[in-house]
Amino acid sequence: MIILVIGLEPILFYKNQILSLTCLPISPNELFIPQFDILTLGAQIFGLLITLSFFYYFSINTVIPNFIEVKKFRTKKIIKNTNSISTINLDLINNKKLINNSYKLFMQ
């Protein structure tokens, strides 16, 4: 008996080991992949739509507001830092003028 595990579903190679939903005979060379089974396609699409709707709801109510909150916080922080930088720049300019003036007075 040869078993390959892909995800959580075993895929079996022998005809008598495969239980198909279609109940059709399957040749030993053919792999049974449930994702390609026509009879389960509707259930798979339904499950996919339900999963995506939950993900959409979660994104709208949780993830996007968090992104907006982080963006507002970062914008406030950037504005505060820009004001601090301009104040520090003004202090540096005044300090440079003071040092130059003190040096000129010292040299006289």
SULKABEL-V772936 format. One record per residue. N is the residue number from 1. RES is the residue in three letters. SS is DSSP state (A for helix, B for strand, O for the rest). NEAR is the number of other ideal C-beta (glycine too) atoms within 8 Angstrom. Layout:
BEGIN
{{N RES SS NEAR} {N RES SS NEAR}}
END
This chain:
BEGIN
{{1 MET O 5} {2 ILE O 6} {3 ILE B 7} {4 LEU B 6} {5 VAL B 8} {6 ILE B 5} {7 GLY O 4} {8 LEU O 3} {9 GLU B 7} {10 PRO B 6} {11 ILE B 11} {12 LEU B 10} {13 PHE O 7} {14 TYR O 9} {15 LYS A 8} {16 ASN A 4} {17 GLN A 7} {18 ILE O 9} {19 LEU O 2} {20 SER O 9} {21 LEU O 6} {22 THR O 7} {23 CYS O 4} {24 LEU O 5} {25 PRO O 4} {26 ILE O 9} {27 SER O 6} {28 PRO O 7} {29 ASN O 3} {30 GLU O 6} {31 LEU O 5} {32 PHE O 10} {33 ILE O 7} {34 PRO A 7} {35 GLN A 5} {36 PHE A 5} {37 ASP O 12} {38 ILE A 6} {39 LEU A 6} {40 THR A 9} {41 LEU A 8} {42 GLY A 6} {43 ALA A 7} {44 GLN A 9} {45 ILE A 8} {46 PHE A 8} {47 GLY A 8} {48 LEU A 8} {49 LEU A 8} {50 ILE A 8} {51 THR A 8} {52 LEU A 8} {53 SER A 8} {54 PHE A 8} {55 PHE A 8} {56 TYR A 8} {57 TYR A 8} {58 PHE A 9} {59 SER A 9} {60 ILE A 8} {61 ASN A 6} {62 THR A 8} {63 VAL A 8} {64 ILE A 8} {65 PRO A 8} {66 ASN A 8} {67 PHE A 8} {68 ILE A 8} {69 GLU A 8} {70 VAL A 8} {71 LYS A 8} {72 LYS A 8} {73 PHE A 8} {74 ARG A 8} {75 THR A 8} {76 LYS A 8} {77 LYS A 8} {78 ILE A 8} {79 ILE A 8} {80 LYS A 8} {81 ASN A 8} {82 THR A 8} {83 ASN A 8} {84 SER A 8} {85 ILE A 8} {86 SER A 8} {87 THR A 8} {88 ILE A 8} {89 ASN A 8} {90 LEU A 8} {91 ASP A 8} {92 LEU A 8} {93 ILE A 8} {94 ASN A 8} {95 ASN A 8} {96 LYS A 8} {97 LYS A 8} {98 LEU A 8} {99 ILE A 8} {100 ASN A 8} {101 ASN A 8} {102 SER A 8} {103 TYR A 8} {104 LYS A 8} {105 LEU A 7} {106 PHE A 6} {107 MET A 5} {108 GLN O 4}}
END
